[in-house]
Amino acid sequence: MAPGLLVDEPQGQLPNSSKRNEDAPRHIFPDGIRTSGQHPPLYELLKSYSSFPKEITGPTVWQASDFASHPERWIHRFTPLEISELSTAADAFIALGTPLTGISQSNFRLPHLGQTLSALRDELLNGKGFILFKGFSADQWSVHKTSVAYMGLGTHLGYFVSQNGRGHVLGHVKDVGDDPTQIHSVRIYRTAARQFFHADDGDIVGLLCLHRAREGGESDVVSVHRVWNVLQREHPDVAELLTRPVWYFDRKGEVSHGQDEWIRQPVVYLENGGRGRLYCKWDPYYVRSLTRFSEKGIVPPLSPEQVRAMEILEETCQREALHMVLEVGDIQFLSNAHLLHARTAYKDFAPPAPRRHLLRLWLATPEGEGGWALPMPDSHEKKRGGVQVNDTPPRAPLDAE
């Protein structure tokens, strides 16, 4: 298939029906909900470039100068009452003896903080798309209690989904010694390498800082809608190419039986109904890592136009991004619909000092509960997106493995 060709592909039988995902066996999935996993888009619902806006306006469009000198607009410091409420809820959950994978809003009640989180959830989904919490008691509680409190807080923003083929619903961003040059098999979050601007496979991503690096590992976020406006002015040909379903994304072997090793899709979509907003699905590592298939002629190689588009997209993101540093006890929540985020490379302290370590959550916000209307077969499912391999059960390890 030529890289520039639009192809209508028949829709085969989806491996995971919503009935199976939301009525999953509880001996495997403690809350009865299975992560939906990665799916190709519904190609017949994708819009052509002519349908996309030439300029986007509203609260999702921002530039770094809007926030760099105004931390009060995007930083929330936990109050003593909020920390006390988190501590009480965590202790009560631990006393139940329920596995951490069974945590939910119903068994992690936050009467006061929950109201704040509800408003912040709307800001994540429909506003600027990010928030930085400060003052979480990560250096005072045990790893178990910290994990419970963090996951419990997350359940008030969305449904946690599996982040890899091992079923991890509590992720660990930590250098475990994997080789970052082996991008066809290695997930970059398990290395100290730079992460280019990308979005994760959940509607919201959360990162809790347990330990900082000696240097580097700093965070950048950018408004996709701001980037789109810049591209429309400066590189409309790149904007057009990003709307075409000619981009192949590697699944790095994290596939269920009968599924392809890749997904063909655009980089930017329009909602399927809803507010008709533009959202983005992007990770250059997953696009560049498919040479093992393109060299065999199984998928088309990147065209020169695609390579140029990738470079311009990254350069534009870097130019427009807001930079932030996560301290111990900071929690960053970001939208993956209309933000991209990146991380600088880092160096850890020498042993026996702990390595840089962040706890990660991927949270789903289904269409029927205020989430974006995606042209995806699982748009209405509670745990849409994520990475699910067959019936791998969810796990919440307390350290990287």
Phi, psi and omega in degrees: 000131177291142184301334183265007186270132173273129185233131173269112181257140178296146179270113179282180178293122179291136184290338186231108177279158180297329179296318180292319184290326185255008172221050186281153180298127185287345176285348175251317183242101190304329179266004177079010181235125179265137172302132183292316180094185184276138179223149167296153175292166172278096192303326182291346180264354180288143182261149176281165184304327182297339180274349184278149180291146175280334176211137179255139177234168177114184188292343179280351179260114179213163175234162187303324182296340178292337188234338187303322181257010182227067182300336180295344181277346185217003178244131176239115177269125179302135176277161175305322179296318181293319177295319178298320180294319176297318180296315180296316180295321179295315179298320180294320179294316180299321180296335179292333184077012179285139176301148181300332178289352178259012182286145181203173176303323186291332179248014174220078188275136179229081186303321182268303183297329180302325178293319177297318181295327178298317178292321179292327177300317178296323179294323177294315185282321191237356181247225184292336171093006179208156177208145175239114174273144175233151174092014174293143190277047184294334182264007182241333182262163174294163178300321180296310181295321177302315181295318178298311182297321181292312179294322178297317175301316182299328181295344177274357176249332181183184178263126181292142179234159179294140185255352180201179183291349178272356179084017183291116173263347169243107185268160180231108177274104190199142177284110180254012176094005178294152182275112184290349177281343180270063190289347178285343183229342185260133172275126190295336180295345179267014179229178177261010185286163176296142170250120178286170182300133186200171171235148179269175185269035173222158182296323180229140173243137177241141178227122177251124182275117174265319180216140178269160173279165175295319176206149179082197182071028183270161193249142173230140177229150182215146176283118176300323182290325173294315179299318179301315179299319179295316180297322179297326179280319191259327185216066182299334178293325176292316178303316180297317181296326181292341180274353186266137182280060182239014182256128180256129181247128180290146173253002173051037177081358181272071185230151174274168180304133176086357181266154175288160180278000183211169175228132176264130184195168171283174172269323178238142182235169162249147177304150175271080188092224180054227179265002178069027186279158176274131174226164194234141175229108190206140168198109185297331178298324182283343177271321183284343189272007186266014182299332179297337177262321182291327178294338178264002180077014182281319173234154181289145175289163175297133177281161175304325179294322178292318178299316178297317180298319178298317180294317180293321178299314180296316180298319180293318177299315180299319182293326188260359192280153170263129182261139177213156179242128179268123176265167177302128182092000175275143174234122178254124172246134183226148170281138173264001180275317186228020171229150165242151180225159183216168179218137175285157173298161182214166174233133181275162170293154177291147175302149012269012178299145180294149176283161174305134188209119175239140171269135186239140172237139165250125185239135178261142176232093187296157184304322182284355180237035175094357179284169181291150181272098187267144174281056182235150182293343183250022186304327183267355182285147183296316180252060180288154179075206183077190179234116180231122179250113182049228179252036176304124183288154177292146179223150178229073181294149183270000174205168180294147179212000000 
